[in-house]
Amino acid sequence: MDRLQVLNEHQIILHFSEEIDTTKVFSENFSIVGDSGILKIIVVYPGNFPQELFFTTEKMGELNYEITGKVLDKSGREGFFKKRFNGSTKPDTITPWIKEYKSGNKNNFFLLTFSEAMDTNSLKFFIVPKKDFIAGWERTRTLSLIPRTEFDSLHFDTTYYLYITEIKDLSGNRFGPFVTAVTPDTVYQPLYLKGKVFLRDTSVQQGVAILRRGIPSGVSLIKDGEFTFEVRDSLNFLVQVITDGYYGEDSVRAGKENIVHIRPGEVTVDSILN
C-alpha cells in the first residue's frame, strides 16, 4: 500500500502501487482497531481508479487507529499490509452522485452505480408508466431495480422512466432528483418531444414535467427551462409541469413548438404518479 487518506469521520481511501482485483475485496479481509477497540467497517468498494479502495466505517474519533488487511493484484498474488493513521471528526459533507447507469434500448431493468455507499432505506422512486419494481443492492452502492412479478415486466414498444426523487448516503447527504429511461426494444427510433416552461415571461429553470395520455407515460426534469421526452408517435399528449408552489399543463406533441405557462398552484408529483 502506497498511502492512506482519511477523508472525513466515515471515509478512508487506500492507494496501492498497482491495480487491485476488486472482485476479491470483502470487508472481512480487513480490520481497523483503535485505542478504544474495533472500528466497524460498513462496506469496502473500488475507488475511482483501479489502484484505490474506499472504506466506509462507523463514526471515528480523534484516536490512533491501525488498519490491517490483504488484497490480490490482477495476477492473483496476495499482498498483506498494516498502516497506522489518525482518525478524523470532520463531518462527511460530500454529495453522492451516479457514476454510471443503464439507459436506452435493449434493457429490461434499471442498473445504477453510486459514487459511494448509500442508505438503502432512503431510496424513493417511481417507474413510469407505473410498474412495481423491487430494489436490490450490491455493497450498498450498486442498485438494480427489477420487476416484482411477471406482470410487471417491461413491454416492447414502450419506454419506461425511472424517476428517483431522493436517496441519501450513510451520512445523510442527499442526491436527487434523477431521471433515466430504458426500453426492451432491440430496434428503436424515438421521436423527441420537447417544450419550454415559463412563469409569466421568465424561463423556469427547475421542476418536473409529467407526460400522459390517459395514464402517466413519461417523466422529465426541467433543465435550462426545457423538458424532453422520448415518444413513439406525433399525436397529442398532455404535459403537467410542477415546481415549488406552481403548476401548469397543456397539450403537446413531437415536432411542435410546445410552451407551457405555470401559475400558483399546489399540485404534488405523488398525487399524479401514485
Secondary structure, 3 states (H helix, E strand, C coil): CCEEEECCCCEEEEECCCCECHHHCCHHHEEEEECCEECCEEEEEECCCCCEEEEEECCCCCCEEEEEEEEEECCCCEEEEEEEEECCCCCCCCCCCEEEECCECCCCCEEEEECCCEEEEEEEEEEECCCCEEEEEECCCEEEEEECCHHHCCCCCCCEEEEEEEEEECCCCEECCEEEEECCCCCCCCEEEEEEEEECCEECCCCEEEEECCCEEEEEECECCEEEEEECCCCCEEEEEEECCEEEEEEECCCCCEEEECEECCCCHHHHHC
